[in-house]
Amino acid sequence: MLVLGLDPGLATTGYGLVAGDGRDMRYIAHGVFRTAANQPVAQRLMSLHDQLAELLARYRPDVAVVENLFFATNVRTAMNVGQARGVLLLTLAQAGLAIAEYTPLQIKQSVTGYGQADKIQVQQMVRILLNLAETPRPDDAADALAASICHHHSARMQTLLDEYRGKATT
């Protein structure tokens, strides 16, 4: 299963692709989509759509993971991220991809075992879990890889539960 993780943002959206079955995972690619701050918001959103559509055509992932929006203070940032997130979700849906969503706490818990882990801890675990020589950069891309890993872990757990339930009923 090839999982595309996305860490949404209007200026920078991180992406990370991880293949595997939840137990054995293999790094495929990571990076960011960037939009120009001097452009109108509508053009920036269109740019996000185009960049994601190009990535989907190139890698053809099986499922996509989008980090859930969580902001407590900055309303303007929340609105921008929410708009970017909406465009990403629409683009994924248009491509017919299954979409999973996880909170930052769920992603951190899955990758590090601790829901309050800091960015450095998450990045180091991403590096270790994917057997990378260096910590993935920038932060947005590392977060997207973490989201991909989270989904692999979640899918693996669901498979094990389904197998257990199947054996319990026979």
N, C-alpha and C positions, 0 to 999 in steps of 0.2 A: 504494500500500500504506500503510495506517495502522498505525503501530507504537506500542504502549503500552509504555513503559519503567517499571519499578518498582524502587525502592531500598528494600528491606524494613527494617522496624524495628517494634518493638512500640509504642513511644510515638508515633513518627512514621514513616510510610511515604511516600516521595516518588513521584509519578507524573508522567510526561511523555508527551505524544502528538505524534508527528511524522509527517506524510504525505509521500510522495514515492516516488522510484524509486532512491534511493541517490546519485544525482548531483544532482538537484534536490530539495531538501527544504523543507518548509513547516511552520512551527510551528502547532500546533493549540491546545494547552492544557497547563498544568502546575499542580501544587499538591501538597497533602499530605493524607493521612488521619491523623487524630490519635485517640489513645485516652486515656482518663482514668487517670492513675496510681493513683487511689484505688479503682478497680474491680478485681475479681478477674481473673486472667489469662484465664480462659475467656470472660468478658464482653468483654474487650478484643479477643480473637481473633474473637469473633462480630461485633464492631463493624467490624473490618478486613474481614471477609467481606462484610458488608452494604454498606459504603462502596465496595468494589471492584465488587460486583455492580451497584450503582447506576451507577457510572462506565461499566461495560461496556455496560449497557443504553442509556446516553445516547450514547456515541460509537461503539460497535460496531467496535472495532479488528479488523484482519485477523490480527495476530500480537502476542504479548506477549513482553517480555524481562524476565527477573528476574535481578538481579545475584546472582552466586554468593556464598555465605557465606565470608568469610575473616577469621578472628580468630586471633591468636597468644597472647593473654594472658588477657583477661577472660572466664572461663567463663560467668559469669552473663549477661553481655551476649550472648554467643554463643548461649546457650540461648534467650533471649528472641527474638533475631533469627531463630533457626532455627525456632521455633514460628510466628512471624509469616510467615516465608517459606513454611512448609508450608501455612498457610491460604491464602496468595495463590496458590500453585501449584494447590491443590485447587479453588479458586474458578475459576481460569482453565481448568482441565481440565473442570470441570463445564459451563463455557460453550462447550466444544468448540474452544477456541483453540489454535493452534499455539504452542508455548512454546520460546523460545531462552534459553540461559543463558550469561553471560559473566563472567569474573573482573574485579575492579577493574583489574588490569593490562591486560587485553585492551581494556577500555573506554577507559582513558587512552591507550593506544597508538593506538587507532582515531581518537580525537577530537583528540589533540594531536600524535601522532607519537612520543610518548615515554611509555613505560610507568610511569615514576616521577614523572610530572608532579604538581604539587601542586593542591589544590582550586581555587585562584585561576586557575591556567593552564587547567584544565578548564572552569571557568565562563566564562572569557573566550572560549575557543574555541567553546563552545556558543552564546554570544551572537553571535559572528561567523558561524558556520556557519548559524545560523537567522535571521540578519539582524534581531536584536532590538535595540531601543533601549537596553535596560538588561539587566544581568546577572540571570538568573532567580534568584529567592529563594523559599523558603529553600534551603540547600545540598542537602537531600534531593531537592527537586524538580529542581534543576540536574543532580544525579547521575542522576536518572531520565531526563531529556532526553538526557544523554550516552549512556545505555544504548540509547535509541531510535536515536540517530545511529549508534552502533556497529553495530546490527543492519542499518540501511540500508546502511552501508558493506560489511558482510559479505555481505548479499544481493546487492548490486551486483557484488562480486567473484565470487560464485558464478555469477551470470548470465554474466559475461564468460568465466569458465572453461568453463561449459557451451557457450557459443557457440564458443569456440576448439576444444573437443573435437569438437563437431559438424562444424566445418569441416575439422578434421584428418582425420576419418574419411571424408569424402566426396571 
